[in-house]
Amino acid sequence: MNKGYIKITLALLSIVGCMQNIAFASETAATTNSSNDDDKYQAYFDPVAAKKHLEAKHAKEAKQGADIMTEALSLYADVVNLLWNPNGAKDFDDTFIEGYFPKVYNENLAVVQHRYASSVKSWPLFYHALANKVELSEKKTVILLVSSNIEDSYYHFNKEYINPIVKSANSFRPYIDSEDDIRGGKLIKIYANLVGFIIEKEEDCVKITYVSSFNLDFSPGFPDHIARKVLADRILKVINLKNIFKSDKPLSMWNFQKK
């Protein structure tokens, strides 16, 4: 045990000793006066009033508890909706340009396109990925993004992409009718090997776990140091989520499909 811990322990023992002395010194006086005090207490005690007081306090606490859980549930839903919104990153990532669902299979499964600005202004980034929202329980939702060899007519760069994490994605090849700037190679294409948000509703907060793995090696001429910065920025931007809900900033909502 180091000196710091010893000092703290000794101080606590001294306090305990003082408390014991005070209790011992007052014990005799308390015993002498206890019978008189009991008589006075019984004279003024009203069991009916005491019961009403406890019931009122219980009702107040129950309402307060219900209000807290309603707020927590609303916050949880807001976080899930924001992260599932293809344009939701605009609320916490200033490098995010836009996003939309070019193909929707159902309300919880779609192909998403995300666009980002990079530190090199002439090289904005984009990726297509299969997006899935899964509600594991009333208090836990997972949102996953996984890239595959989606046929999006990107420029003339035809190197085969193999997802190293989600092997089953390698056989998924939907066709996307991409915009002219993608077809003309005016954006840099990257791949989301796996991006995941795990949103959990706890008693006093909403917990978000973020995992991500991107492949930037398929962009010709894209410098390594910029690639590393892009990956680091993705993590730092997610941290901004806590500032949105802490400041009660209203959440913006966009159409899920681009018109």
C-alpha positions as CSV (number, residue, x, y, z in Angstrom):
1,M,0.0,0.0,0.0
2,N,1.5,3.4,-1.0
3,K,1.6,6.5,1.2
4,G,-1.4,8.1,-0.5
5,Y,-3.6,5.2,0.3
6,I,-2.2,5.0,3.9
7,K,-3.1,8.6,4.5
8,I,-6.6,8.1,3.3
9,T,-7.1,5.0,5.4
10,L,-5.8,6.6,8.6
11,A,-8.1,9.6,8.0
12,L,-11.1,7.4,7.7
13,L,-10.1,5.5,10.9
14,S,-9.8,8.8,12.8
15,I,-13.3,9.8,11.6
16,V,-14.8,6.5,12.7
17,G,-13.1,6.9,16.1
18,C,-14.6,10.3,16.6
19,M,-18.1,9.1,15.6
20,Q,-17.9,6.3,18.0
21,N,-16.9,8.7,20.8
22,I,-19.8,11.0,20.0
23,A,-22.2,8.1,19.9
24,F,-21.0,6.8,23.3
25,A,-21.1,10.2,24.9
26,S,-24.6,10.8,23.8
27,E,-26.0,7.3,24.5
28,T,-26.6,7.9,28.2
29,A,-28.5,11.2,27.6
30,A,-30.5,9.6,24.8
31,T,-31.5,6.7,27.0
32,T,-32.6,9.1,29.8
33,N,-34.8,11.2,27.6
34,S,-36.1,8.4,25.3
35,S,-39.3,7.6,27.3
36,N,-40.3,11.3,27.4
37,D,-39.6,11.7,23.6
38,D,-41.6,8.6,22.8
39,D,-44.6,9.9,24.6
40,K,-44.4,13.3,22.8
41,Y,-44.0,11.5,19.4
42,Q,-47.1,9.3,20.0
43,A,-49.1,12.4,21.0
44,Y,-48.4,14.2,17.7
45,F,-48.2,11.2,15.3
46,D,-51.1,10.8,12.9
47,P,-51.0,7.4,11.1
48,V,-53.6,8.5,8.5
49,A,-51.8,11.6,7.6
50,A,-48.5,9.7,7.4
51,K,-50.0,7.1,5.1
52,K,-51.4,9.8,2.8
53,H,-48.0,11.5,2.7
54,L,-46.2,8.3,1.7
55,E,-48.8,7.5,-1.0
56,A,-48.4,11.0,-2.4
57,K,-44.7,10.7,-2.4
58,H,-44.9,7.3,-4.1
59,A,-47.2,8.7,-6.8
60,K,-44.9,11.6,-7.5
61,E,-41.9,9.3,-7.8
62,A,-43.8,7.0,-10.1
63,K,-44.7,9.8,-12.4
64,Q,-41.2,11.1,-12.4
65,G,-39.9,7.7,-13.3
66,A,-42.4,7.3,-16.1
67,D,-41.4,10.7,-17.5
68,I,-37.7,9.8,-17.4
69,M,-38.3,6.5,-19.3
70,T,-40.5,8.3,-21.9
71,E,-37.7,10.8,-22.5
72,A,-35.1,8.0,-22.7
73,L,-37.2,6.0,-25.2
74,S,-37.7,9.1,-27.3
75,L,-34.0,9.8,-27.3
76,Y,-33.3,6.2,-28.3
77,A,-35.7,6.4,-31.2
78,D,-34.2,9.7,-32.3
79,V,-30.7,8.2,-32.4
80,V,-31.8,5.2,-34.4
81,N,-33.7,7.3,-36.9
82,L,-30.8,9.7,-37.3
83,L,-28.3,6.9,-38.0
84,W,-30.6,5.1,-40.4
85,N,-31.4,8.3,-42.3
86,P,-29.1,8.2,-45.4
87,N,-28.6,12.0,-44.9
88,G,-28.4,11.9,-41.1
89,A,-24.6,12.3,-41.0
90,K,-25.1,16.0,-42.0
91,D,-26.0,16.6,-38.3
92,F,-22.7,15.5,-37.0
93,D,-20.2,15.3,-39.9
94,D,-19.2,18.5,-41.7
95,T,-17.4,16.5,-44.4
96,F,-20.6,14.6,-45.3
97,I,-22.0,15.9,-48.6
98,E,-25.2,13.8,-49.2
99,G,-26.7,10.4,-49.1
100,Y,-29.7,8.5,-50.4
101,F,-31.1,5.1,-51.0
102,P,-30.8,4.3,-54.7
103,K,-32.4,0.9,-54.2
104,V,-34.8,-0.1,-51.4
105,Y,-35.8,-3.7,-50.7
106,N,-37.9,-3.0,-47.6
107,E,-38.0,-0.4,-44.8
108,N,-35.0,-2.1,-43.1
109,L,-32.9,-3.2,-46.1
110,A,-31.6,-1.0,-48.9
111,V,-28.5,0.0,-50.9
112,V,-27.2,3.4,-49.7
113,Q,-24.9,5.9,-51.4
114,H,-22.8,8.2,-49.2
115,R,-20.7,11.1,-50.4
116,Y,-17.9,12.8,-48.5
117,A,-15.6,15.7,-49.1
118,S,-11.9,14.9,-48.6
119,S,-8.9,17.1,-47.7
120,V,-8.2,17.3,-51.4
121,K,-11.1,19.3,-52.7
122,S,-10.9,17.9,-56.2
123,W,-11.3,14.3,-54.8
124,P,-14.7,13.9,-53.2
125,L,-15.4,10.3,-52.0
126,F,-18.3,8.0,-52.4
127,Y,-19.3,4.5,-51.7
128,H,-22.3,2.2,-52.2
129,A,-23.2,-0.3,-49.5
130,L,-25.9,-2.7,-48.5
131,A,-27.6,-1.1,-45.4
132,N,-29.5,-3.1,-42.9
133,K,-31.3,-2.1,-39.7
134,V,-32.0,-4.9,-37.2
135,E,-33.9,-4.5,-34.0
136,L,-32.4,-7.1,-31.7
137,S,-34.7,-6.1,-28.7
138,E,-36.8,-3.2,-27.5
139,K,-33.6,-1.7,-26.2
140,K,-31.0,-2.6,-28.8
141,T,-30.7,-1.9,-32.5
142,V,-27.9,-2.6,-34.9
143,I,-27.3,-0.7,-38.2
144,L,-24.8,-2.3,-40.6
145,L,-23.3,-1.1,-43.9
146,V,-21.4,-3.6,-46.1
147,S,-20.0,-3.0,-49.6
148,S,-19.8,-5.5,-52.4
149,N,-19.1,-5.5,-56.1
150,I,-22.1,-3.3,-56.8
151,E,-22.4,-2.5,-60.5
152,D,-22.5,1.3,-60.5
153,S,-20.8,2.0,-63.8
154,Y,-18.0,3.7,-62.0
155,Y,-15.6,5.2,-64.5
156,H,-13.3,2.6,-66.1
157,F,-11.6,1.3,-63.0
158,N,-12.7,-2.3,-63.0
159,K,-10.5,-3.9,-60.4
160,E,-12.3,-6.7,-58.6
161,Y,-13.2,-5.8,-55.0
162,I,-13.4,-8.7,-52.4
163,N,-14.8,-7.9,-49.0
164,P,-12.3,-9.4,-46.6
165,I,-14.7,-9.4,-43.6
166,V,-18.2,-10.3,-44.9
167,K,-17.4,-13.1,-47.3
168,S,-21.1,-13.6,-48.4
169,A,-21.2,-10.0,-49.7
170,N,-18.8,-11.0,-52.6
171,S,-21.7,-12.7,-54.5
172,F,-24.0,-9.7,-54.1
173,R,-23.9,-7.6,-57.4
174,P,-27.0,-5.4,-57.8
175,Y,-27.1,-2.8,-60.5
176,I,-27.3,0.9,-59.6
177,D,-28.1,3.6,-62.2
178,S,-25.4,6.0,-60.9
179,E,-25.1,9.7,-61.6
180,D,-23.0,11.2,-64.4
181,D,-20.2,12.3,-62.0
182,I,-19.7,8.7,-60.9
183,R,-19.8,7.4,-64.4
184,G,-17.3,10.1,-65.5
185,G,-14.9,9.3,-62.7
186,K,-15.2,12.7,-61.0
187,L,-15.4,11.1,-57.5
188,I,-13.1,8.7,-55.8
189,K,-14.7,5.3,-55.0
190,I,-14.1,3.6,-51.6
191,Y,-15.6,0.5,-50.0
192,A,-17.1,-0.1,-46.6
193,N,-15.8,-3.5,-45.6
194,L,-18.0,-3.2,-42.5
195,V,-19.5,-0.2,-40.8
196,G,-21.7,-0.8,-37.7
197,F,-23.6,1.2,-35.1
198,I,-24.9,-0.6,-32.1
199,I,-27.5,1.5,-30.3
200,E,-28.5,0.5,-26.8
201,K,-31.0,2.2,-24.5
202,E,-29.7,2.2,-20.9
203,E,-31.4,3.6,-17.7
204,D,-29.9,7.1,-17.9
205,C,-28.5,7.3,-21.4
206,V,-28.3,5.9,-25.0
207,K,-25.1,4.0,-25.6
208,I,-23.6,4.0,-29.2
209,T,-20.9,1.6,-30.2
210,Y,-19.3,2.3,-33.6
211,V,-17.1,0.0,-35.6
212,S,-15.7,0.6,-39.1
213,S,-13.4,-0.8,-41.7
214,F,-13.0,0.9,-45.1
215,N,-11.0,-0.1,-48.1
216,L,-9.3,2.9,-49.8
217,D,-6.8,0.9,-51.8
218,F,-9.0,0.8,-54.9
219,S,-8.7,4.5,-55.6
220,P,-6.0,5.2,-58.1
221,G,-3.6,7.9,-57.1
222,F,-5.1,8.4,-53.7
223,P,-2.2,9.2,-51.3
224,D,-1.8,7.0,-48.3
225,H,-1.6,9.8,-45.8
226,I,-4.9,11.2,-47.0
227,A,-6.4,7.8,-46.8
228,R,-5.4,7.4,-43.2
229,K,-6.8,10.9,-42.4
230,V,-10.1,10.0,-44.0
231,L,-10.4,6.9,-41.8
232,A,-9.4,8.8,-38.6
233,D,-11.9,11.5,-39.4
234,R,-14.8,9.0,-39.7
235,I,-14.2,8.0,-36.1
236,L,-13.8,11.5,-34.7
237,K,-17.0,12.7,-36.5
238,V,-19.1,10.1,-34.8
239,I,-18.1,11.5,-31.4
240,N,-20.0,14.6,-32.4
241,L,-23.2,12.7,-32.0
242,K,-23.2,13.3,-28.2
243,N,-23.3,17.1,-28.8
244,I,-26.4,16.9,-30.9
245,F,-28.6,15.3,-28.2
246,K,-26.8,17.1,-25.3
247,S,-27.8,20.5,-26.7
248,D,-31.3,19.4,-27.7
249,K,-30.6,20.4,-31.3
250,P,-33.6,19.6,-33.5
251,L,-32.8,16.8,-35.9
252,S,-33.2,17.4,-39.6
253,M,-34.9,14.8,-41.7
254,W,-34.5,14.2,-45.5
255,N,-36.3,12.0,-47.9
256,F,-34.8,8.5,-47.8
257,Q,-34.9,8.2,-51.6
258,K,-33.4,10.7,-53.9
259,K,-36.1,12.1,-56.3
